[in-house]
Amino acid sequence: MSPPGRFGEARALVRTIGRVGMVQAYELGQLASLVKTQSLHLTGGEAGPAFVALQRVQVRPAPLTRPVLLVHGFGGTKSSWYFVARALAAKGLMVDAISYTPFGTSVERLADRLAVEVERMLSQTGADKVHLIGHSLGGVVIGQAIASGRLAGKVDTIVTLGAPFGGSPWAHLLPFGAIARALRGGSPLLRRLASTPVPEGVRWLAITATLDVVVPGARSVPGQAEVETVTIGGVGHLGMLASPQVVRRIVAALPGIANEDNASETRSSISPLARAG
């Protein structure tokens, strides 16, 4: 390749990196300005400001509804779910979240831990099933827990946000670690998840974002034909967590709590995705 050609590619790469940096910096700033320093303690321990807010808005007990377990993404925390958890609590749902570090572990181990947390939640609430919501890596962890069979008959609805079922191009920038290897496109784990059918009776909604440069396009949608998908415009990978439109979609996806406006909006705009080739 001639030097001008290499220079052209280099300029394109610089522009791409710059755009990625601007989008993610904006999202981080947006999320930080909204959540500020609130620490979300959804169950147990000392309640932080965000948890107090959740307690205030949870005014309608809903004993017949199923609880929700949230799984954050790579580098996330419980606080990442502030807006989603608050909206669900306002509907009277019992909401909890797991917290983990992505270093020194694997997707399989995190999935095993998720299965244990589901059992604990079912035991504590007396519910027969849970709803699972996962962002980014958290969605893949949910997928692995489903594929392992450990959650058979225990899950009602799954919602994944920007989960790299088709791999993330950024995973190649991390040359070490089991999780980084698992999130590369075509990895054995991702191929296994794509070949695992969605369990009977489980609804799975995958939400993608037009400005997501971490898990772009169809990479964030599982390959199974049974999975429904909706794409949200104007937000990126982190912005999904604070987007009112995304939050409304999540609320509408959970049976028994969506108002008619949200339910009809979801039915009209969500369509089954053809199986990925």
Contacts in CASP RR format, 6 or more apart in sequence:
PFRMAT RR
TARGET T0000
AUTHOR 0000-0000-0000
METHOD contacts of the structure
MODEL  1
MSPPGRFGEARALVRTIGRVGMVQAYELGQLASLVKTQSLHLTGGEAGPA
FVALQRVQVRPAPLTRPVLLVHGFGGTKSSWYFVARALAAKGLMVDAISY
TPFGTSVERLADRLAVEVERMLSQTGADKVHLIGHSLGGVVIGQAIASGR
LAGKVDTIVTLGAPFGGSPWAHLLPFGAIARALRGGSPLLRRLASTPVPE
GVRWLAITATLDVVVPGARSVPGQAEVETVTIGGVGHLGMLASPQVVRRI
VAALPGIANEDNASETRSSISPLARAG
19 213 0 8 1.000
20 213 0 8 1.000
23 211 0 8 1.000
23 213 0 8 1.000
23 236 0 8 1.000
24 213 0 8 1.000
24 214 0 8 1.000
24 237 0 8 1.000
24 238 0 8 1.000
27 235 0 8 1.000
27 236 0 8 1.000
27 237 0 8 1.000
27 238 0 8 1.000
27 239 0 8 1.000
28 238 0 8 1.000
30 238 0 8 1.000
30 239 0 8 1.000
30 242 0 8 1.000
31 80 0 8 1.000
31 238 0 8 1.000
31 239 0 8 1.000
31 241 0 8 1.000
31 242 0 8 1.000
34 82 0 8 1.000
34 83 0 8 1.000
34 242 0 8 1.000
35 50 0 8 1.000
35 79 0 8 1.000
35 82 0 8 1.000
35 242 0 8 1.000
38 48 0 8 1.000
38 49 0 8 1.000
38 50 0 8 1.000
38 53 0 8 1.000
38 79 0 8 1.000
38 82 0 8 1.000
39 48 0 8 1.000
39 49 0 8 1.000
39 50 0 8 1.000
39 78 0 8 1.000
39 79 0 8 1.000
40 48 0 8 1.000
40 50 0 8 1.000
40 51 0 8 1.000
40 54 0 8 1.000
40 77 0 8 1.000
40 78 0 8 1.000
40 79 0 8 1.000
40 81 0 8 1.000
40 82 0 8 1.000
40 85 0 8 1.000
40 97 0 8 1.000
41 47 0 8 1.000
41 48 0 8 1.000
41 50 0 8 1.000
41 51 0 8 1.000
41 78 0 8 1.000
42 51 0 8 1.000
42 54 0 8 1.000
42 70 0 8 1.000
42 78 0 8 1.000
42 81 0 8 1.000
42 85 0 8 1.000
42 95 0 8 1.000
42 96 0 8 1.000
42 97 0 8 1.000
43 96 0 8 1.000
47 55 0 8 1.000
50 79 0 8 1.000
50 82 0 8 1.000
50 85 0 8 1.000
50 86 0 8 1.000
53 86 0 8 1.000
54 85 0 8 1.000
54 86 0 8 1.000
54 89 0 8 1.000
54 95 0 8 1.000
55 89 0 8 1.000
57 86 0 8 1.000
57 89 0 8 1.000
57 90 0 8 1.000
58 89 0 8 1.000
58 90 0 8 1.000
58 92 0 8 1.000
59 90 0 8 1.000
59 92 0 8 1.000
60 91 0 8 1.000
60 92 0 8 1.000
61 92 0 8 1.000
62 91 0 8 1.000
62 92 0 8 1.000
62 93 0 8 1.000
62 257 0 8 1.000
65 91 0 8 1.000
65 92 0 8 1.000
65 93 0 8 1.000
65 94 0 8 1.000
65 256 0 8 1.000
65 257 0 8 1.000
66 127 0 8 1.000
66 128 0 8 1.000
66 129 0 8 1.000
66 130 0 8 1.000
66 131 0 8 1.000
66 156 0 8 1.000
67 93 0 8 1.000
67 94 0 8 1.000
67 95 0 8 1.000
67 96 0 8 1.000
67 121 0 8 1.000
67 125 0 8 1.000
67 127 0 8 1.000
67 130 0 8 1.000
67 131 0 8 1.000
68 88 0 8 1.000
68 93 0 8 1.000
68 94 0 8 1.000
68 95 0 8 1.000
68 96 0 8 1.000
68 130 0 8 1.000
68 131 0 8 1.000
68 132 0 8 1.000
68 133 0 8 1.000
68 254 0 8 1.000
69 96 0 8 1.000
69 97 0 8 1.000
69 98 0 8 1.000
69 114 0 8 1.000
69 117 0 8 1.000
69 118 0 8 1.000
69 121 0 8 1.000
69 130 0 8 1.000
69 131 0 8 1.000
69 132 0 8 1.000
69 133 0 8 1.000
70 78 0 8 1.000
70 81 0 8 1.000
70 84 0 8 1.000
70 85 0 8 1.000
70 95 0 8 1.000
70 96 0 8 1.000
70 97 0 8 1.000
70 98 0 8 1.000
70 133 0 8 1.000
70 134 0 8 1.000
71 97 0 8 1.000
71 98 0 8 1.000
71 114 0 8 1.000
71 132 0 8 1.000
71 133 0 8 1.000
71 134 0 8 1.000
71 135 0 8 1.000
71 138 0 8 1.000
71 139 0 8 1.000
71 141 0 8 1.000
71 142 0 8 1.000
72 78 0 8 1.000
72 80 0 8 1.000
72 81 0 8 1.000
72 97 0 8 1.000
72 98 0 8 1.000
72 99 0 8 1.000
72 100 0 8 1.000
72 134 0 8 1.000
72 135 0 8 1.000
72 136 0 8 1.000
72 138 0 8 1.000
73 80 0 8 1.000
73 102 0 8 1.000
73 134 0 8 1.000
73 135 0 8 1.000
73 136 0 8 1.000
73 137 0 8 1.000
73 138 0 8 1.000
73 139 0 8 1.000
74 102 0 8 1.000
74 136 0 8 1.000
74 137 0 8 1.000
74 179 0 8 1.000
75 101 0 8 1.000
75 102 0 8 1.000
77 99 0 8 1.000
78 97 0 8 1.000
78 99 0 8 1.000
80 135 0 8 1.000
80 241 0 8 1.000
81 97 0 8 1.000
81 135 0 8 1.000
81 241 0 8 1.000
83 241 0 8 1.000
83 242 0 8 1.000
83 244 0 8 1.000
83 247 0 8 1.000
84 133 0 8 1.000
84 241 0 8 1.000
84 247 0 8 1.000
84 250 0 8 1.000
85 95 0 8 1.000
85 97 0 8 1.000
87 247 0 8 1.000
87 248 0 8 1.000
87 250 0 8 1.000
87 251 0 8 1.000
88 95 0 8 1.000
88 250 0 8 1.000
88 251 0 8 1.000
88 254 0 8 1.000
88 257 0 8 1.000
89 95 0 8 1.000
91 251 0 8 1.000
91 257 0 8 1.000
92 257 0 8 1.000
93 254 0 8 1.000
93 257 0 8 1.000
94 125 0 8 1.000
96 117 0 8 1.000
96 121 0 8 1.000
98 113 0 8 1.000
98 114 0 8 1.000
98 117 0 8 1.000
100 110 0 8 1.000
100 113 0 8 1.000
102 110 0 8 1.000
102 137 0 8 1.000
102 179 0 8 1.000
103 177 0 8 1.000
104 177 0 8 1.000
104 178 0 8 1.000
105 178 0 8 1.000
105 179 0 8 1.000
106 178 0 8 1.000
106 179 0 8 1.000
106 182 0 8 1.000
107 137 0 8 1.000
107 140 0 8 1.000
107 141 0 8 1.000
107 144 0 8 1.000
107 178 0 8 1.000
107 179 0 8 1.000
107 182 0 8 1.000
107 189 0 8 1.000
108 144 0 8 1.000
108 148 0 8 1.000
108 189 0 8 1.000
110 138 0 8 1.000
110 141 0 8 1.000
110 144 0 8 1.000
111 141 0 8 1.000
111 142 0 8 1.000
111 143 0 8 1.000
111 144 0 8 1.000
111 145 0 8 1.000
111 148 0 8 1.000
111 150 0 8 1.000
112 145 0 8 1.000
112 148 0 8 1.000
112 150 0 8 1.000
114 132 0 8 1.000
114 141 0 8 1.000
114 142 0 8 1.000
114 145 0 8 1.000
115 145 0 8 1.000
115 148 0 8 1.000
115 150 0 8 1.000
115 151 0 8 1.000
118 130 0 8 1.000
118 132 0 8 1.000
118 145 0 8 1.000
118 151 0 8 1.000
118 154 0 8 1.000
118 155 0 8 1.000
119 154 0 8 1.000
121 127 0 8 1.000
121 130 0 8 1.000
122 128 0 8 1.000
122 129 0 8 1.000
122 130 0 8 1.000
122 154 0 8 1.000
128 154 0 8 1.000
129 153 0 8 1.000
129 154 0 8 1.000
129 155 0 8 1.000
129 156 0 8 1.000
130 154 0 8 1.000
130 155 0 8 1.000
130 156 0 8 1.000
131 155 0 8 1.000
131 156 0 8 1.000
131 157 0 8 1.000
131 158 0 8 1.000
131 159 0 8 1.000
131 254 0 8 1.000
132 142 0 8 1.000
132 155 0 8 1.000
132 157 0 8 1.000
132 158 0 8 1.000
132 159 0 8 1.000
133 158 0 8 1.000
133 159 0 8 1.000
133 160 0 8 1.000
133 161 0 8 1.000
133 250 0 8 1.000
134 141 0 8 1.000
134 142 0 8 1.000
134 159 0 8 1.000
134 160 0 8 1.000
134 161 0 8 1.000
134 163 0 8 1.000
135 160 0 8 1.000
135 161 0 8 1.000
135 162 0 8 1.000
135 163 0 8 1.000
135 240 0 8 1.000
135 241 0 8 1.000
136 161 0 8 1.000
136 162 0 8 1.000
136 163 0 8 1.000
136 164 0 8 1.000
136 214 0 8 1.000
136 215 0 8 1.000
136 237 0 8 1.000
137 163 0 8 1.000
137 164 0 8 1.000
137 179 0 8 1.000
137 183 0 8 1.000
138 160 0 8 1.000
138 163 0 8 1.000
139 160 0 8 1.000
139 161 0 8 1.000
139 162 0 8 1.000
139 163 0 8 1.000
140 163 0 8 1.000
140 164 0 8 1.000
140 165 0 8 1.000
140 182 0 8 1.000
140 183 0 8 1.000
140 189 0 8 1.000
140 190 0 8 1.000
140 193 0 8 1.000
142 158 0 8 1.000
142 160 0 8 1.000
142 163 0 8 1.000
143 158 0 8 1.000
143 193 0 8 1.000
143 196 0 8 1.000
143 222 0 8 1.000
144 189 0 8 1.000
144 193 0 8 1.000
145 151 0 8 1.000
146 155 0 8 1.000
146 158 0 8 1.000
146 196 0 8 1.000
146 198 0 8 1.000
146 199 0 8 1.000
146 202 0 8 1.000
147 192 0 8 1.000
147 193 0 8 1.000
147 196 0 8 1.000
152 199 0 8 1.000
153 199 0 8 1.000
155 199 0 8 1.000
155 202 0 8 1.000
156 202 0 8 1.000
156 203 0 8 1.000
156 255 0 8 1.000
157 202 0 8 1.000
157 203 0 8 1.000
157 204 0 8 1.000
157 205 0 8 1.000
157 253 0 8 1.000
157 254 0 8 1.000
157 255 0 8 1.000
158 202 0 8 1.000
158 203 0 8 1.000
158 204 0 8 1.000
158 205 0 8 1.000
159 204 0 8 1.000
159 205 0 8 1.000
159 206 0 8 1.000
159 207 0 8 1.000
159 250 0 8 1.000
159 253 0 8 1.000
159 254 0 8 1.000
160 204 0 8 1.000
160 205 0 8 1.000
160 206 0 8 1.000
160 207 0 8 1.000
160 220 0 8 1.000
160 222 0 8 1.000
161 207 0 8 1.000
161 220 0 8 1.000
161 240 0 8 1.000
161 241 0 8 1.000
161 246 0 8 1.000
162 206 0 8 1.000
162 207 0 8 1.000
162 208 0 8 1.000
162 209 0 8 1.000
162 212 0 8 1.000
162 214 0 8 1.000
162 215 0 8 1.000
162 220 0 8 1.000
162 237 0 8 1.000
162 240 0 8 1.000
163 206 0 8 1.000
163 215 0 8 1.000
163 220 0 8 1.000
163 222 0 8 1.000
164 171 0 8 1.000
164 183 0 8 1.000
164 185 0 8 1.000
164 190 0 8 1.000
164 214 0 8 1.000
164 215 0 8 1.000
164 219 0 8 1.000
164 220 0 8 1.000
165 190 0 8 1.000
165 193 0 8 1.000
165 194 0 8 1.000
165 206 0 8 1.000
165 219 0 8 1.000
165 220 0 8 1.000
165 221 0 8 1.000
165 222 0 8 1.000
165 223 0 8 1.000
166 185 0 8 1.000
166 186 0 8 1.000
166 190 0 8 1.000
166 194 0 8 1.000
166 215 0 8 1.000
166 218 0 8 1.000
166 219 0 8 1.000
166 220 0 8 1.000
166 276 0 8 1.000
167 183 0 8 1.000
167 184 0 8 1.000
167 185 0 8 1.000
167 186 0 8 1.000
167 187 0 8 1.000
167 190 0 8 1.000
167 215 0 8 1.000
167 219 0 8 1.000
168 183 0 8 1.000
168 184 0 8 1.000
168 185 0 8 1.000
168 214 0 8 1.000
168 215 0 8 1.000
168 219 0 8 1.000
169 216 0 8 1.000
170 214 0 8 1.000
171 180 0 8 1.000
171 181 0 8 1.000
171 183 0 8 1.000
171 184 0 8 1.000
171 185 0 8 1.000
172 184 0 8 1.000
174 180 0 8 1.000
181 187 0 8 1.000
182 189 0 8 1.000
182 190 0 8 1.000
183 190 0 8 1.000
184 190 0 8 1.000
185 219 0 8 1.000
193 222 0 8 1.000
194 222 0 8 1.000
194 223 0 8 1.000
194 224 0 8 1.000
194 276 0 8 1.000
196 224 0 8 1.000
197 224 0 8 1.000
197 226 0 8 1.000
198 204 0 8 1.000
198 222 0 8 1.000
198 224 0 8 1.000
198 226 0 8 1.000
198 227 0 8 1.000
203 228 0 8 1.000
203 253 0 8 1.000
203 255 0 8 1.000
204 222 0 8 1.000
204 224 0 8 1.000
204 226 0 8 1.000
204 227 0 8 1.000
204 228 0 8 1.000
205 227 0 8 1.000
205 228 0 8 1.000
205 229 0 8 1.000
205 230 0 8 1.000
205 249 0 8 1.000
205 253 0 8 1.000
205 270 0 8 1.000
206 220 0 8 1.000
206 221 0 8 1.000
206 222 0 8 1.000
206 227 0 8 1.000
206 228 0 8 1.000
206 229 0 8 1.000
206 230 0 8 1.000
206 273 0 8 1.000
207 220 0 8 1.000
207 229 0 8 1.000
207 230 0 8 1.000
207 231 0 8 1.000
207 232 0 8 1.000
207 240 0 8 1.000
207 246 0 8 1.000
207 249 0 8 1.000
207 250 0 8 1.000
208 215 0 8 1.000
208 217 0 8 1.000
208 218 0 8 1.000
208 220 0 8 1.000
208 221 0 8 1.000
208 229 0 8 1.000
208 230 0 8 1.000
208 231 0 8 1.000
208 232 0 8 1.000
209 220 0 8 1.000
209 231 0 8 1.000
209 232 0 8 1.000
209 233 0 8 1.000
209 234 0 8 1.000
209 235 0 8 1.000
209 236 0 8 1.000
209 237 0 8 1.000
209 239 0 8 1.000
209 240 0 8 1.000
209 243 0 8 1.000
209 246 0 8 1.000
210 231 0 8 1.000
210 232 0 8 1.000
210 233 0 8 1.000
210 234 0 8 1.000
210 235 0 8 1.000
210 236 0 8 1.000
211 233 0 8 1.000
211 234 0 8 1.000
211 235 0 8 1.000
211 236 0 8 1.000
212 220 0 8 1.000
212 235 0 8 1.000
212 236 0 8 1.000
212 237 0 8 1.000
212 240 0 8 1.000
213 236 0 8 1.000
213 237 0 8 1.000
214 237 0 8 1.000
215 237 0 8 1.000
218 276 0 8 1.000
221 227 0 8 1.000
221 229 0 8 1.000
221 273 0 8 1.000
221 276 0 8 1.000
223 273 0 8 1.000
223 275 0 8 1.000
223 276 0 8 1.000
224 275 0 8 1.000
225 272 0 8 1.000
225 273 0 8 1.000
225 274 0 8 1.000
225 275 0 8 1.000
226 272 0 8 1.000
227 272 0 8 1.000
227 273 0 8 1.000
228 270 0 8 1.000
228 271 0 8 1.000
228 272 0 8 1.000
228 273 0 8 1.000
229 270 0 8 1.000
229 271 0 8 1.000
229 273 0 8 1.000
230 249 0 8 1.000
230 266 0 8 1.000
230 269 0 8 1.000
230 270 0 8 1.000
232 240 0 8 1.000
232 243 0 8 1.000
232 245 0 8 1.000
232 246 0 8 1.000
232 249 0 8 1.000
233 245 0 8 1.000
235 243 0 8 1.000
235 245 0 8 1.000
235 246 0 8 1.000
239 246 0 8 1.000
240 246 0 8 1.000
248 262 0 8 1.000
248 265 0 8 1.000
249 262 0 8 1.000
249 266 0 8 1.000
251 257 0 8 1.000
251 258 0 8 1.000
251 262 0 8 1.000
252 258 0 8 1.000
252 262 0 8 1.000
252 263 0 8 1.000
252 265 0 8 1.000
252 266 0 8 1.000
253 266 0 8 1.000
258 266 0 8 1.000
END
